[in-house]
Amino acid sequence: MHDRLASRVAVELRKMAHLFETYADLLTRVNEREPDPVELAALSQVIQSFYGGVESIFESVAKLIDQEPPGGPDWHHALLDQMGRPGARRGPVITRGVQAELAEYLGFRHVGRHSYVSQLEWSKLRELVRPLPGVRSRFRCETEGFLDRLRSPESDTP
């Protein structure tokens, strides 16, 4: 079970790394100047792809370790909350600090999927784009640490 989870997480983290490598120049440029509309649309997709990868990892933990993936109309929020708390078979996947950061990206998920790209505003998106590399780094470190604890002889169970 832990090997399957580790494999799924590794795949998602590789996809995330490729995403950030592909858009590294754009993520750097927007620290110096406001993006044009095409760049704004690309940044929206980067945010959505990043959070989609986060959720995919969390869903794997919920299914393979917790054996309790959340359901219902608010399952996205429930899943994020579940990963910030210890489960019956594991400790928390992420700290409350990273959970709070990720909640901002979850909040954008609905906007990004259900808005016209012409409605995107840099003044709002900037607050998600600029810290994104750091959030990704903290998420990756905490996720890898969680997997390391799962593999250790003194398991990560509460």
C-alpha angles and dihedrals in degrees: 000000000000091000091053091049093047090050093050092047091049091053092050093046090051090051089049091050090051090049092053093044091051094050099033094112092050093047089052095044094055090061087065103036143009114271122244119240094270091050090047090055090049091050090051089054092047090055092047092047092048094051091043088058091048091052092047090056092047092049090053091052091047093050102037102034108019094031085208114097109182120247138189132071094302096047094124092061092041091053093052090048091048091055092053092056131063116258129211090267102031148027122249115302093213136018122254088252094059089041090057091048092049091049087068090057091045088053090056092049094082094043092049094049099042105037132081110251088235087067094059115113123204091211088066100032092050090071089061100036102051097053093038098100091052093046090050091050094050091046092050093048093048093046092049090047090052091053091048090053091049090054095047121101090241092060123218092249117128 
